[in-house]
Amino acid sequence: MSTPTTVELDQDRIHEALSTVVDPEIQRPITELGMVEAITARAGAVVVTVLLTVGGCPLRDTIARDVRAAVAAVPGVDTVEVEFGVMSDEQRTALRERLRGGAATIPFAEPGSLTRVYCVASGKGGVGKSSMTVNLAVTLAERGLRVGVIDADIHGYSLPAMLGCAAAPTQVERMIMPVTAYGVKLISVAMFVDANEPVVWRGPMLHRVVNQFLTDVYWGDLDILLIDLPPGTGDIAISLAQLLPAAELIIVTTPQRTTATIAERAGAVAAKTGQRVAGVVENMAWLEQPDGTRATPFGSGGGDAVARRLSEILGAPCDLLGRVPFDARMNDAGDTGAPIAVADPDSEIGRIFRRLARTLAIRPRGLAGRTLALTPS
């Protein structure tokens, strides 16, 4: 059978090829997003005009490369040229409505949402809560899951640096595109302030920015959303309990009994908010010695104590999900923007995080708030 050569059929084939090109930020085909403005095909030479969502799009070169590769694979195409334009205000509005609908809502609070939301909490600072968040996130993403992370520690933001992420989010209309690092989608107030500028906000402003991260950021279809909470039981923890009542808490503690007692308070919040505690992670559980023995400079038993006490307070099993040893490389990896779960995946810590990720990834989701496809007889 000879290859059709009419312009119309060539354009159909080219359009079909372009449907395999995915926008790197939105993760949807560019044909579906209305980004393909025109296709011109003459005697094997193809010109594709692509509309960028915003001028100066940082991923322009990536889109051009993917378009050229997809179209060049069409039989009969000899050369491919990519031209760029920018969407009009009306086109951006149409795009936002296509993706999010007319009203700004929290997709993870919708009854049909299948995204598991975990809030990583601690009673006090310095226990490694943020390190837990980033290492869990990258490990879950390596399992092939679609993972998002919100740096909700507004006053102590740190996750972009720990993930080696210096990029700024793109804004389309009133929709913010999260930045991606190690396959994880990330948003943080650090992306909206200058250098190491302090954030001096009180309750209403804190609630507003957290709500904006949930409503105005386009997350797409996520399997898991991790939220790094600030230490303690303050405004942000309360706001998130109101905005995401189905979110589960992961409590991070150290073996020290004093720290464990404070960590209990962070978990006990669930008794007042109606949330569920997914479990406890004990960080700095031991220090590996050169002779292979384990020292416990931070004490022992804190994780078990928190899990046991929260089980009593909440009237439901609260498991110790795992223990993570103290390793200076964990701090070094965070400082260099390469989480240890990625920088040294075959280390003992890397294996522990894979076990934690497997536990959290396979947790069954409850049916509370979901619409069941049942019809009364």
N, C-alpha and C positions, 0 to 999 in steps of 0.2 A: 504494500500500500504506500503510495507516495505521500510525502509530508505536505499538508495544506499550506498554501502560500498567500492566501488572501489576508489583507491587513486586519479585517475583523476577527478572523480566527486566530491570527497571531496574537492579537490583543487579549483574546480570551485565555489563551495559553499563558501569556505573560502575567495576566491578572491572577490566574490560578497559582503561578509560581510565586508571585508577590504575597499571596495569602500565607505563605510559609515564613515570611519575614516578620519577626516579633519585635515590637518596640521594647528596647531594653529596660525602660523604667516602668511602663504600664503592663508589660508582659501580655500583650494582646496583639493579634496580627494587625499590621499597618493598614490593610484593606478594610478591616472591621472598624478601625478608628477614624476612617475618612482622611487618612494621610496621603493617599495616592490621588493626586490632582489630575494627572494626565499621563497617557502612554502614547508614544509615537513610534511606529515600526515601519521602516522602509528598507527593503533590500538587505535584510540582515542587521541593520543598524537600529538600535533601540534607544530611545530617550525616555527616562522615567522622571516625572516631576513629583517630588515628595514635599508635603507641607509639614514643617516642624511645628511642634506645639508652641514653642517660644523661640524668639531670635537668640542666637548664640547658644543653641542647645549643645551641651558638653558631649553628647553621644552622637553627634552628627556623623563623624567618621565611621563609627560602628554601623550606623544605619546604612550609609553609602556602601560599605563593604558587603553587608549582608544582601542588599538589593542587587548589587552587581553579580554576586555569586549565584543568587537564585535565578535571575533572568538569563545569565550566561548558560545555564543548564538546559534552557528551552531549545529544542531542535530548530536549527535554522538561524539562530541568533549568532552573529559574528562579533559585534561590539555593543557595549552597554555604557551609556552615559547617564549620570544621575544629576539632576538639577534640583535645587532646593528653593522653597518659598516658606512663608510663615502663615499660620492660620490667622484668620481675622478674629475679632472679638466674638462675632456671632458663631463662628465655627468652634471656637474654644468653649463657648457656652453650651453648644450642642454636644460637644465631646463630654463635658462634665455631666450633663444630664443623661447621656447614654451610659456612662459608667456608674454614676451615683444616684441618678434620679433627681427629682426636683428638690426635695427636702434633705437637709443635712441630718443624718441619723447615725447612730453608732451600730455598725454592722454586726459587731460581736455580741450586742445585746438583743439582737432580733431573735424571735423564737426559733427560727429554722437554722440558726448559725451552727455550723459544725466545727468551728474553730475552738480549740481548747486554749483557755487563757490561764496562765500561771503568773501570779504576782510573787516575786522573790522578795522576801521580807526578813528583817532582823530587828532585834530589840535595840541594838546599839551599833555604832559604826566600828569599822576596823576588823570585822569578822570575815571579810572576803565575799560579801554578798554580790558585788558587781563582778568579781572574777567568776563566781559561780554562774552568773547570768550569761556572760559572754561565752564561756566555755560550753555551757549547756546549749546555747544557741547554735554555735558553729558545729557542734557534734550532732545535733538534731538535723541541721541542714545537710550534713554529710550523709545522713540516712536517706536523703531524697525528699525530706519534708519541706514544705514551704513555711518559712519561719520569719516572724517579725519581732522586733524588739523596741520597746518604748523606754527611754531613759527618763523615768519619772522622778529621779532624784534631782529635782530642779536646782537646788542650792549646791549640790555636790556632784554635778554632772561630770561623767568620766568615760562613758562607753565609747564615744567616737575615737578617743585616743587609744583605748584598749583594743579597738578593732582596726587601728591604723587607718581611720577614715577621716580624710580632710576635705572631702567634697561637700558642696552645699546642695540642699534639695532644690528641685525645680518646681516652680509654681505655675499651674495652668488654671486660669480663672481663679476661683477660690479653693482649688484643689492642690494639695501639696504632695509631691512625689517623694517617698522616702529614699534615702541613699542606700545602696547595697554594698556590703562587704562580706567576703567569704560566703556568699550565697544567702546572707541574712539581710532583710530589710530593716533599716534603722532610722529612728527619728529621735532628736535630742535638742534641748534648748541651746546646747553648745553650738548648734549650727546656725543660730540666729543672734548670737552676741559676738562682740569683738574680742579676739584673743582670749585672755583669761579673765574677762570682765565678770565681776560678781553679780549675782541676780538677787536683788533686794525686793522681794515680793511677799505679800501677806496672803491670807486665806483666799479671798475672792479671786485674785489674780492667779493663784496657784490652781484653783479649780478650773478657771477659764482655759489655761494653757493645756491642762490635762484633757479637758473636754475637746479642745481643738485637735490635739494629737489623735483622738479617737474618731472625730467626725470629719475633719478637713483633710486628713492624710488619706491618700488612696492606697490601701493595703492590698487590694486584690483578694484573691482566694487564699487564705492562710490555713495551714493545718494547726499551727501553734503560734500563739502570741505570748511572749515573755515580757513582763513589766518589772523593771528594776525600781523598787520602792525606796524612798529615803528611810533611814533608820527610825524606829519608834512607831508611834501610833497617832501621828498628827493629821493635819488637814488633807494631805494627798491620799493617805490610806483610807480616810473616811470618804473622800470624793470618789475614789475608785470603787469602793464598796457600793456606793449609790449608783454609779454609772454602769458597773459591771457586776451585778449581784451574783452571777453564776461563776465568776472567776474563783480559782482555787489558790490557796496560799502555799508557798514553799518556804519553810522557816529555816534560816541559816544560823547556826550557832557554832561555838567552839567548845572544846571539852571542859573548859573552866566552869565551875558550878555557878559563880556569880554571873557570868555571861549567859549561862543557860537559864538562870532565873529570870533575867531580863528578856531573853528570847521568848519565854513563855507568854509574856504580856503581848508580844506581837501576834502570836498565834491565838491567844485568848480573845482578841478582837473579833474573831470569827463567831464566837458565841453571841456577840451583840449584833453583828451584821448579817448573820445567817449564812455566811460563806462556809466553804469546806476547806479543810487543811489537807493538802495532798500528801504532806509528809515533812520530815525534818532531814536536813543535811548537816553533818558535823564536819566543819573545816578545821585544818591544823590538828588532825586527830593524833598524829605521831610524827616523829622525825627519824628517818632512816639513818642508821649509823654506818660508818665504813665497814664494820664487821658483820653487817646484816641484821643486827638487833634493832629494836625500835625503842626510842626514848619518847617520853611523854612530857615535854617541858611545859605544856599548857594544861596539864591535868588529864583526867579521864572521866568518862561517864556522862558528860554533859548532854550529848545527843540522845542517849537512852533516857535520861531524866526528862528532857523536854518532851520527847515522844510519849512517854508514860503519863506525864502530867497533863498534856493536852488531850490525851485519850480520856482521862477522867473529867476534865473540864467540859469537853465537847460532847461526851457521851457517845463517841464513835471512834473506831480504831484510827490511830495516827501513827504511821510507821516511820521508823528510821530508814530513810531511803538509801543512805550510804555514808561512808566516812572518806574524807579526802585528806591525805597526809600533807604536812607542811613541806614545801619545796621552794627554795628561793627562786628557782627558774620560773615558777608561776608568776611571781611579781615581775621578773625580768621580761617575760613574754608579754605581759600586759603593758609594760612601759614601752616596748618596741613595737606595739601594735600587732603582735602575732600571738594569739592565745595559745597556751601550751597544748591544748587538745589538738591544735593544728600543727604547731611548731615541733612537737614531739609526740605524735599519736601513739607510738608503741611504748611510751613510758608507762609506769604504773598509774600515774594520774590520768593519762590518756585512756587507759583501759577502764578506769573507774568512771570517767565521764561517759564512756560508751555504754556502760551498764546503767548509769543514771538515765541517760537519754532513752535507752531501750525501755526502761520502766515507765517513763513519762509518756513515751510515744504510743505505747500499747494500752494505756489506761482506758477502760471503757467509759464512754460518755453517758451521763444520765439522761433521762427523758423529760426532766423538769422543764417546763416552758416550751416544749416542742409540740408541733402540730402533727398528730398521727393520721395516716391515711386510712381511717376507719369510717365505715358508713353503717349507721344503725339499721338492723333488719326489721 
